[in-house]
Amino acid sequence: MTLPTLHIGSRGQKIAYVQTQGVGTGVVFLGGFKSDMEGSKATYLEDLCRAEGRPFLRFDYTGHGQSSGAFTDGCIGDWTQDAIDIIHAKTSGPQILVGSSMGGWISLLFARAHPERVAGLLGIAAAPDFTEDSMWAGFDADQRAALMTDGVVHLPSDYGDPYPITQRLIEDGRQQLVLRSPLEFTFPVRLVQGSADNAVTRDTALRLFDHITASDVQLQFAKGADHSFSDPARLAIIAAHLRDLCAAADGRH
């Protein structure tokens, strides 16, 4: 594990990050829900960028990994602000955003707010609007009542302990939705999605594909890939798309 540096963000939060210097268009990795920057995709892409001499940044949202705060205090808006704070503070010029699962949603929110800072976007099993369209929509009456009464419900997870889902997470998520109106991007977008993904549906991937107005948008389904999209064959797919985006961005800037 690489020891991170801490950046003090706009809310006084301590954002842990690891940065690799280089030349050319930089790459920023945005991780998933309850994940951290030590995951296999983040470190694989860091190694790839280091080998190619390209700038790379990975970080932990507040309440995740080595950053400050409790997970249950956070929400999509807070974690998006973490991304905005660290990207503005530690990079310059347009970046390639690589967003995994929830990081795909946060990448879209960042790109919508700051399109001038985005040279391209790669979504890996991107999960836009999941708090509303997956979690809230999937709650039964008892779960909805418990959320409103207790402020939290716990959902089973394939990755360990149950996920605590807070009322704040659900309510804030409704203010961050990106699939209710077109995403008017002008930079290239690549989306990869596994056919065996049990967390993000094919319909979500197709809906996101349809919502992005950019002329250069591609969606690739990988047969048999699960939500992690992190075995060697899937990592190679991610690397190929990232190289293409970087080559295009370097040619423009």
URGIHU-V321070 format. One record per run of one state. SS is the DSSP state (h for helix, s for strand, l for the rest). FROM is the first residue (numbers start at 1). LEN is the number of residues. If there is no record, write none. Layout:
# URGIHU-V321070
ss = [SS | SS]
from = [FROM | FROM]
len = [LEN | LEN]
This chain:
# URGIHU-V321070
ss = [l | s | l | s | l | s | l | h | l | s | l | h | l | h | l | s | l | h | l | h | s | l | h | l | h | l | s | l | s | h | l | s | l | s | l | h | s | l | s | l | h | l]
from = [1 | 5 | 9 | 14 | 21 | 26 | 31 | 40 | 52 | 56 | 60 | 71 | 74 | 76 | 91 | 95 | 101 | 102 | 114 | 115 | 118 | 125 | 130 | 139 | 141 | 151 | 152 | 158 | 160 | 167 | 174 | 183 | 184 | 188 | 195 | 202 | 212 | 213 | 217 | 223 | 232 | 253]
len = [4 | 4 | 5 | 7 | 5 | 5 | 9 | 12 | 4 | 4 | 11 | 3 | 2 | 15 | 4 | 6 | 1 | 12 | 1 | 3 | 7 | 5 | 9 | 2 | 10 | 1 | 6 | 2 | 7 | 7 | 9 | 1 | 4 | 7 | 7 | 10 | 1 | 4 | 6 | 9 | 21 | 1]
